């Protein structure tokens, strides 16, 4: 198990400056956030240590170019990217080369995304001659020339940039190789780990690559982060969160991850409690607040969600997470037009925000605008094909259009990514039912039953109804009986499961066995003594069954 020592803390502190000097502001912020929750004793002991990854010759070159680097960083901070790149044209250090190439990459990406959005608007609102006459992803013709300037490098930051470009060029295997080399040489650059997560398809591929990753705290964090990105959480990921918290206690980032794991595992109350504690510990933290909003939405806590939206809207409306919270606030109140306005604002602020595109699709579905929902879900899938939410949303949208063959395909893609989600299995079953494949529908419901909560009262009833339609009364009675048992265990009233009682009673009354007949009479008596709407039917059946019992007893 990895333990944090004094040298590792010194390296983490140095990573704040290393990443900041190269314009990797998100990675620098991540390292700074992590550092302040390192145990105080370790932090104090590491203050006298220095940690530089550059070689001595490189350090001397950087010193000579320090003035140009500072000037370029000031231009970069004010978003004068072209001016910053021009300032570094004659610099030769790897730090300056990285910053110059990274700035060119950002400039070219911004132009590619602007052209992409323009093409989409032209397709949606202008005249068009055929469907899909715009690319599914932004096209960046400058990437090849930038890549030429990075070949045969060993610098971890240049390897990171190389991995980014290779991934954009759909050279996934080369990108993974480059990013693994980068995290091995410099594990504290969190942006590299995030890029690596986007390259990896699923848990199986990640398991195959695990032996190539460095034994480091960031590797443990990467395991959890990667699973969260795919919503493919298992109990072991929750254990990993607890392990990380033993190394860096009370870290809000990891606590937020743990809460998100609990949300995906359907432990909503515990997830809500963790987020409540997190907001007390770090009241201005915006990261993960959209997940907290989703939890409150599912729990239907309108008042609490409204307070959360008001609190953060006054703090920062230019963050996509906050826009999603405000959108959820309007959505739970049924004001889906207003919700769409804020979800759209979220994707304008961050076109790569998969969650916002998915929520936008959900809001369009609520308004029965299936075509707009499909476009939103497709944008989410283009950015993150490993996320099951977009595939599931497409299944719902095509089901709304009664295009069940299409819907079936997308549900199958979703359930392949998230096989432990009972809801997807149930929707897949419904889809099979619509195309008259009842046996396939039954198999899907059985898979749903296997992964659902033991307190679920609907799946057994659906299976029972399905087998009734197939005239398989033995299996129908079996699932009706399981439905009865679950309702009784949960303390539900007899009217909740009276229909199942009647079916089971009728089934056992016809077996010709005295023991079965007595059980049927017991069930009819239970219904007759309740306020269920079928109690009169039970009262009428009881005398006949008593007479039959006496006949059978003779």
N, C-alpha and C positions, 0 to 999 in steps of 0.2 A: 504493500500500500504506500502511495506517495505521501511524504510528510514535508511540510514547509520548513526550510532552514533559513539561517541568516543570509546566506549567499543568494538564495532564491528570492528573498524579500528585496535585497539590494537590486537584483536584476529586474524585479517588477517595478521598483521605483525608477530605474533607469529607462524602462520601456515607456514611461509616460513622456519623457523628453524625446526619446528616439522616434516614437510615432508622431508626436506633435511636430518635430522638426521636418518630417516628411509629408506633412499635410494629412496624416491619417488621424483625423480628429476624433472619430468614433472610437478607434482603438485606444487612443490616449485617454479619453474619458473613461472607457471601460477599465483600464489599468488603474487609474486614479480612484475610481469607485471601489475597486477591489482592495486597493492598498489600505484604505482607511479602516477596513474591518479585519485586517491582519492583527493578531493579538499584540497589544502594546509593547510587551517585552521584546518580541521579535523585531518590531519596527525600530525600537530604540537601539537595539544591538546592531542593526544593519546600517545605521546612519554613518558610521565611520568607514564603511566599505564602499569601494567604487566598483562599477561593473560596466565595462565598455566592450562591445563586440567588435569594434573596428580594430584593424591592425595598426601598428605604430605609423607606417608610411601613409596609410589612409588618413589617420588623425592629423598628420602634418598638412596634407593636401586640403582637408576640410578647414583647418585654421586659416590657410591662405585665402580660401574662398568664402570665409565666414560673412564678410560684408555683403557679397552678392546673395548668399543664402538668406540672410536676414531681410534684405530688400525684397527678395522673391516671396518670402513668407508673409511679409506685410501686404504685398499685392494680392497674394493668394487669400489672405484673411478678408480682404475687401472685395473679393471675387473678381479681381482684374486678372483673369487667367492668362490671357494672351500676353499681357505686359510681364507677368511673372515668368512665363516660359522664355520670353525674349531675354530677360535679365540673366538667365542661366545658360544661354546658348554656348558660351565659351568655357564653361566649367567642366572639369573632368572627373571630379570625385564621384564615387558611387551614390553618395547622398544627394548631390546636385543632379546627377543623371536621373535618379529615381524621381525626384520632385519634378523635373522638367518633363519626363515622359508621362508621369502620372497626371500632370496638368493637361498635357495634350490628349491623354485618354479621356479625361473628364470633359474637356471641350468637345471632342468628337462625339462622345456619348450624348451630351446635351443636344447637339445639333441633330443627331440621329433620332432622338426621342421627339424633338420638335417636328421633324419631318414626318415621323410616324403618326403623331397625333393629328397633324394636318391632313395626312392621307385618310385617316379614319373619318375625320369630320367631312371631308370631301365625299367619301363613300356613303356616309349616313345622310347628308343633307343636299349633296349635289347630284347632278345627273350621272348615272353610271350605266354601263352597257352590259355588265355581267356580275354575278355574285363573286365575292371574295377577290376583288381586283386590287386589294392592298395586302402588303405582307403581314404575316401573323406576328412578327417581331421586328423591332427597329433594325435597319441595315446601316452598318457603319463601315464605310469603305476605307477609313483611315487606319483601321486596326492592323492590317498587314504591315504597313510601313513602321508603325510603332513597335510591332513585334520584332522587326528586323534589327532594331537597336538594342534588343535584350538577349539575343542568342548567346549561348555559352557563358552565362553568368553564374556565379556562385553566391552572390549577395542575396540574403533571404528576402529583402524587400523587393528587389528586382524580380526574384523568383515568384513572389506574391503577385506582382503586376503581370508577369508572364502568364501565370495561372488564370487570372481574370480575363485576359485577352483570349487565351486558348479556349476558355469556356464559352465566351461570346461567339467564337468562331466554330462552335460545336465540335471541337476536338477534345472531347471529354477525358479520354484516357491520358492524354498528354497533360491536360490541365491538372488532373489528380496527381500525377507524378511530380509536377512542378510545385504544387501546393504542399505536398508531403515533404519534399526537400526543404521548403521554406519553414514549415513548423518544426522540423527536426533541428534546423540551424538556429531558429529564433522562435521559441514557443509562446512568447508573451504578446505577439501581435494577433489579437483576437479577430481582426478583420480577415486574416488568412484562414482561420478556423471556420468563420462564417462562409467564406467562399468555397471551402472544401465541402461543407455541408450541402451547399447547393449543387455540387457536382455528383454527389453520391445518390444512387437510386433508392436504396432501401436498407433495412437492417442487415439483410443477408450480405450485401456487398460491403457494408461497414464492418461486419464481423471478419470478413476475409482480409480487410485492410488493416485491422487493428494492430497486428504485430509489426506493421511498418511505422506506426505512430510512436512518438517519444513517450516515455514513462514520466508523466508530468501532470501537475494539477489541471492545466488547461485541457489535457486529454480527457480527464474525468468530466470536466464541464462540457466538453464537446459532445460526449456521449448523450448527455441529457438534452443539450440544445438541439442536436440533430434529430432526436426522437420527437421533441416538441414541434419542430418545424414540419414534421410529417404527421403530427397528431397520432403517432404510433407508440403510445406510451404503454409500458408494462410495469408490473410491480417492482422489477429490478431497477427501473429508472428512478422510482421513488427512493429506493435504498441508496442509489448513487447521490441523490440530493442530500440525504442525511449524512453520507460520508463526507461530502464536500463541506457541509456545515460543521462537522467536527474539526476540519482543518481551518476554515475561516468562519467562525461563529457569527451569527446574527447578520450575515451579509444579505441586504435587501434583494439583490439580484437573484441569489439562489433561493431565498424564501419565495420570491415571486415565481420562479420556475417550479418549485414544489407545489405551490398553490395551483399553477396551471396544470401540472401532472394530475392533481386530485380532481380538477375540473374535467379533464379528459376521461379519467377513470370513474366519473359520475359521482364522486364524493363531494357534492356541491356545498353542503353545509360546512364541512371542514375547510374547503377551499375558500369560502367566504370569510371564515374566521381568520385564516392566515392573512388574507388581504386586509382585513380590518386592523390586525396587529401591524402589518406593514405600513399602513397609512399613519399610524400613531408614531412609528419609528422614523419614517421618512415621509412627512406629510406633503412634500412638493414633488415627489417622484412620479413622473408621467409614464415611464416604461411599464408596460403590463397593465395599465389602467383599463385598456379596452377589453382585456380578458376578465377583469373584475366586473366590468359593465355587463359582459355576456353572462356571467354567473348570476348577477342580479336579475337579468332579463329572463333567464330560464326559470329562476325561482319566483318570478312574477312579483318582485319587490319594487313596485312602482315608486313609492315615496323615497326609498333609499337611493334608487337610481336617479331620481329627479334631483336629489340633494347633491349627488356625485357630479352630475352634469353641470349644475350651477356652480359648484365649487371649482371645477377645472376650467370651465368656459371663461371665468373671470381671470384665470391664471394664464392660459395660453391657448388661443384659438387657432394658432398656426401650426399645430402639431396634429398629424393624422390620427393619433390615438384619441386625442380629445374630440376631434370631429366625429369619430366612431361612437364615442360615449354619448355625445349630443344626439346623434342619429338614433342610437338605441333608445334614448329617452323619448324621442318622438314616436319611434316604432312601437314601443310597448303601449303607447296611448292610442295607437291606431292611426296616427297622422303620418302615413307613409310618404306622402308627397314632400313633407318637410324633412323626413328622414333621408330621402333620396338626395335632397339638396346638400346635406352635411356629408353623406357618404361620397358624393361627387367631389365635394371640397377636399375630402381626405385623399382621394386618388389624384387630384390635381397637385396636392402638396407632395405626395409621394406616389408616382405612377407604378412603383414596384411593391406597393403595399397589398399583398395577396388577401389579407383579411378584409380590407376595405372593399376590394372588388367583389369578394364573396358576399359581404353584407349588402352591397348595392344590388347584386343579383337576387338576394332574398327579398329585398324591399320591392323590386319589380315583380317578383312572383306574387307577393301579397296583393298587388294591384292587377294581377292576372295579365301582366304584360310579359308574356313568355319570350318574345323575340328579343326585347331589351335585356331580359334576365340571361338569356343564352349568350349574348355578346359579353356581358359582364363576367359570367362564369368562364368563358373561353379566355378572357384576358387573364384571369386568375390561374388557369391551367397552363397557359403559355409561359407564365413566370415560375410556376411551381407545380410541375406535373406529378410530384410525389404527394401533394396535399389532397386527401380524399374529398374535401369539402366542395371543391369545384366540380369534380366528377358527379358527386351526389346531387348537387344543384342542377346540373345539366339533365340528370335523370328525371328530376321533378319537373323541370321546364318542358321536356318533351312529353312527359306523361300528361301535363296540362293541355298540350296540343293533341293528345290522343295518338301520338306517334310512338307506340309501345315497343316496337322493335329497336328504335333508337334509344328509348329510355332504358330498355333492358341492357344494352351495351354499356351505357354509362354507369348504371348501378353495378354491373359486374366489375368495371374498372375500380369503382369506389370500394367495393367489398374486398377486392384483391389487396388494396392498400390498407384497409382497416377491417380485418376479418372478425374482430371481437366486438363489432358494433351491431347490436341487435336491431337497431332502427333500420339500417341499410338492408339487412336480411329480410325484414318485414316488407319494406318497399319493393324489394326484388320479388318477393312472393306475390304481392299484389299485381305486379307487372306480368308475371307468368300467368296469373289468373285471368288477366285481361285478354291474353292470347290463347286461352283455353288449354294451358298446360298445367292441369291441376296437380299432378303428381310432383312436378318440379316445384310448384308453389308450396306443397306440403313439405318437401325436403328443405326448402329455404326457411320455413317456419320452425322446423326442428333445429336447424342451425342457430336460428335466433333464440330459441328456447335454451340451447346449450350455453349461450354466452350472456343471456339476460339475467337480471337480478332475480333472486328466488322469490321476491315479493311481487313480481310482475303477474298481473291478473288477466292480461289480454291475449297473450300468445296461445295459451292452452285453449281459450275459447275460440280463437280463430281456427286452430287446428281441428277442434271438435266440429265446428261448422263446416269446414272443408271436407272432412271425412263423412259428414252427414250427406253432403251433396254427392259424394262418391258412393253412397250406399254401403259404406263400411261401418256398420253400427258398433262392432266390437271396439274398433279404434276410437270412434267418436265418443262412445261411453267412457273409455279410458281417459281421454283428454277432458271430458266434462267432469269426471270424478276428480282429476287433478286440479281443475279450476275451482271446484267446490272446496277441496282441502285448503288451497291457498287462501281463499276468501275467509274460511272459518278461522284459519291461523291468524289472519290479520284483523279478526274481529268485525268483519263486515256483516251487515244485516242480511237476513234470508232473502229479501227482495233482490239483492245484488246478484245472487246466483240461483234464483228459483228456476229459471229455464233449464239450467244444467241439472238441477235436482230432478226435475220432471223427466228429462230424457233418460237419466241414469235409472230412475225408478221404473220407467216403462221397459227399459232394456232388461233389467233384472227380473221384472215380473213375468217375462216371457220365456225364461230359461227352463222352467219346469222343476227347479230345485227349491225345496222348502226354505233352505237357508237364504237363497237369493230373494225369495218372495218376502221373507220377514224383513230383509234389508230395504226392499222397495216400499213396504208398508211404513217403515220408520221414516223414510224420506218424505212420503206423502203426508204423514202426520206432522212433520216439521213444517211443511208448506201450509197445511191446513190451519195450523196454530199461529201463522204469521200474518202480516198485513200485505203479503205479496198479491199482485193482481190475479195470479193463478190459484189462489187458495180455494176458490169455489170448485175449480176443476179437481183439486186434490180431495176435497170433501166428498165429491160425487164418486170418485174412484175408490175410496177407502172401503165402503161396504162390499163392493164387488170383490176386492182383493181379500177381504176377511172371509167371504164365502168360499172363494177359491182355495184359501189356505186350509179351511176346514175339510174341503173335499180332498185336497192333496194329502192332508194328514191321515185320512182314512186309508 
